[in-house]
Structure formats: C-alpha cells, structure tokens
Amino acid sequence: MLAPINQAKVLLCGNISRVDRRSQALIEFLSSSKNYFVSQLCPSFYYIDLSMQSSLLEKILTKFYWVELLIKAAFTDVIYLLPMNTIFIKSTIFAAKLFRKKVIVEMYISLYDTEVRDRKRVGDGSKLAKSYIEKDILALKKSDYLIHSSNQELTYWEQILNTDIDRKKVYIAPLCNVSCLLPNRSWMQDGKLNICWWGTFIPLHGLDNILQAIRILRERNLHFTCNFFGIDNKAFYDYVEKVRSYHLESIIFLRKDLNFINGSLPQYLVNYCDLALGIFGNTDKAYHALPNKLIEALSLGLPTLTMNSPALREFFNPETELWTCENTPESIAESILSIASGSAYSVDWKQTREKVLETFSLARYTEVVSEVLAKATNNLPKKEGTRFN
C-alpha cells in the first residue's frame, strides 16, 4: 500500500521487548494517526548484535540488516531511533547522513551509565565501555532532535560523559506509565501494614537496603507484612535465598506471578497495598533518574516512600507531595515506623495522583512526539496537501 500524499513517512529503528511500554505506546500512537506512515526496522529479526560481530554468520546477517536499513532510509522522511536502542546509533547516523534525513533519538538510558556505572556488568575503561561512551555521545550530539524523560538526567549524562548537549534540540517527554485504577482499600484495614515493592532487582532499586530496613522493623516489633513482586530471573532466586538467610520468610513474600503488562499487579496493589516502596539505591543513577515504579505507585493513589534525590525535584516537591527519606536501612525503617504510627508529615495523595496523571500522561508524551515529528518533517520539501496537527 502506498503512503497517502499527506502522510509523513517515519522509519522506526530498534528492537522492542514486551516490557518496553514506551516504545509500544509510540508505535500505537503513530500507527493510529492519519499524519504518519510507519515502517519499522528490527535488528533482532536477523539475530544480530552490532556490538559483538564475531562469527561469519553474524557478519552475513548484518549485511541483510544494512540492506533493509539503506532501502528504507532512502524512502523515509525521518528516522526515529527507539528508546533503549542507542547501540544502533552508528548505523542510524550513517544512513541518515547518506540520504540527508533527519534523526530523532529517544534515548531513555545511557549505555555507559547503565551497563558500566550502575549495573557494573562492563568494566570501566574497557574497550566495550569506551564503545558505549562513544555511542552515547553520538546519540546526544549527532541527533537532530533528542527526546528524553527529564532534564536532570541529561545534565548528569553531560557530566559523566564529559560532553555537552544542544538544549535547543531537546524535548522533554516525561514517563507515561500511569494507571487509571483507583485505590480500593482503607489504611491498614487488616490491622497490619501491608508493604509492597516491585521491580527487576537492578542496583538502583536498592533492594538490599530495603531488606536491612525490614530486619530493623522486625526487631522494633512492627506488625507488618511485605509482598515483593519481581520477574523470573536469576536475581529473583538470589533474593529468595537472602530472605531465607535473614529468616524473613514469615514477613516477606517474593512473587513473580503478577505484573503490569496484563494488569494483574496494579489490580492487586489497589486492593491490598498500604505502602508502596520506591527506590533506595546507592548508585549515581538512582539519584539522577526518575523511576517508573514511582509513577506507577503514585498514579494508583498509593501512599509511597522513596529516597530523596535531585531527580524528584524536577517534577515534585518531596516535602509535601510524597514521603521521602535517605537511602539507608536506618532511615527507611524510621520513616516506615513514623508512617505506621501516623506521625509522618501529611500528604494529600489524591492531589498528588491528579498531578501525576496530568504530568505523566500518554497524552503529554504523544503531544511532544507530534511536535518533534512536525518540526523534523517540515524541514523537508513539503508535499502538496501535507498537513500536521
């Protein structure tokens, strides 16, 4: 089917996982819009990893990827590098430069910050770490338009990558993972505090600090229970063993049966959760990134405790709009004790929820994407009848 003359052709580059709700929201929006004709290039279709080209098969499959990229790039109006796909920035920039196309990069994470500094899966100073730095800087410097979820994190990336970003091309599209479910539970209606946490066990979550805080709460004889929701990976079973080693099996229940993808976890939370825990990591990323789980919790209207950080202040007043503390076990425990006793400072959770639903809405995200795409495609020669909303 030919693209109608009044539609801008957008080439989306990058892999998408089933948990990547931001990319899925983007694709759904573009596909349903009358303004855009969308094509997608998915490198994983060829089972390749452009950072690790070693075998003959990988080299052959890479050629197929390049053929598809160059053909589609020649006919598109704009190339859009999807979130979590900075690894493919070199090929994206090459194709865009070859055919004089604009490039939109929705960066979402820094490869270097995530893999080297935060998760420590790659040694700092290694060849791969240097490659990640190079790709991050390319994405930040060579993109024509840059979409990200916060200014605070961009400033942090400038510092750790020793680079600068042209703020004229930056567009902030906050996280858009809100839920419209309403809380369906009275405070501690079971006579005990039901604490909930969910996540993927990455370092910025600070789950070890939470476990130590729970040990303190047990010693202080707080009447409470904890449900921790994770995914079925090695880290899940590592924490199962940690819970056993701390003799917390009667307090902490680790579960992997509920999630946000099918809606089962948010439904559980509005029915059974008294207090949601955010992040309490000791990494730099934890201080400078706004976590998805915080927005999920607040959009559900759940009373929430998380670590105080510069990242919060871009969107919240931590002293009035949610509960915060330092990211130490002692501070977490003391805060939870104050919350359980009713002596914590007052928060209007309904008002916070309304702010979150407005600030972090899907409508706000698509509004920013539309603005960027309009600018990117209007810089090209206009086709007769072209119209952008």
Secondary structure, DSSP 4 states (H G I P E B T S, - for coil): -PPPTTSEEEEEES---TT-HHHHHHHHHHHH-SSEEEEEE-GGGGT--TT---SHHHHHHHHHHHHHHHHHHHH-SEEEEPTT-GGGHHHHHHHHHHHT-EEEEE--S-HIIIIIIIS--S-TTSHHHHHHHHHHHHHHHH-SEEEES-HHHHHHHHHHHT----GGGEEE--------------TTTTSSEEEEEES---GGG-HHHHHHHHHHHHHTT--EEEEEE--SSHHHHHHHHHHHHTT-TTTEEEE-S--SSSSHHHHHHHHH-SEEE-----SHHHHH---HHHHHHHHTT--EEEE--HHHHTT--TTTSSEEE-SSHHHHHHHHHHHHHT-SPP--HHHHHHHHHHHT-HHHHHHHHHHHHHHHHHTSPPPTT----
